[in-house]
Amino acid sequence: MAEVETKQETKAATEPETKAATELETKADSMVGEIWIGVDIKASAEKFHPMFAKRPHHVSNATPRHIGGVELHEGEWDKVGSIVLWNYIHEGKPKVAKDTIEAVDPEKNLIKFRVLEGDVLKEYKTFLITLQVTPKQGGSGSVARWHLEYERIDEKVAQPETLIPFLESMSKEIDEHLLSTE
C-alpha cells in the first residue's frame, strides 16, 4: 500500500511523518509545498533505481500507459547536469517535461530531477522530483519513495496531488515489468 503526505509551507519543510494514503496534510495559504509517496514494490532497489538513472529510455516499454517516450537531450544517462525529455500521459492527456538531473547517488538508489520546461511549469514556478528506492527492512522487495517539491505560480493553482496515483500506478507497472523479465 502506498503512503502519502503533502506539506505546504512558506519556508522549507521538515521530514515527513508517515501518513496513510487517504490522509493528506495541507495548508491552503501556501505557495511552496512538498508531497511524498512511498510505493511498496517487489523488485529490489538495485533493479528499480536504474530504470530511472541508467535506462529511463526503457521506462516507456515497462509502462507505456504512463510514459510515451524518454530521450536523452544532452549529456549522459545517470550524470548530473544531463538533460532528459519525458513524454508522459497524465489524466489522459499527453504532456512533456524537460528535466535536468540534479543528483544521482547509486549507493542510496537516489536520483533527483528538476523540471526546466514543459507542461508542469504552466502551473508551478519550480518543480523538483526525487526518487529514492530502499530495501524493505527484514523482508524482500523495496519501497520506491517519490518526493515532489514545488512552488505554485499563484493561489488558484491546485497542489499537484493528481500526480500521486500517477506515480503509484507507474511504479507498480515498472515493478511488474522488472519481475516478468527475471
LINBEL-V619433 format. One record per helix or strand of 2 or more residues. SS is the DSSP state (a for helix, b for strand). FROM is the first residue (numbers start at 1). LEN is the number of residues. If there is no record, write none. Layout:
# LINBEL-V619433
SS_FROM_LEN ; SS_FROM_LEN
This chain:
# LINBEL-V619433
b_3_7 ; b_32_10 ; a_45_9 ; a_56_7 ; b_67_8 ; b_83_8 ; b_93_13 ; b_110_9 ; a_119_4 ; b_124_12 ; b_142_11 ; a_162_19
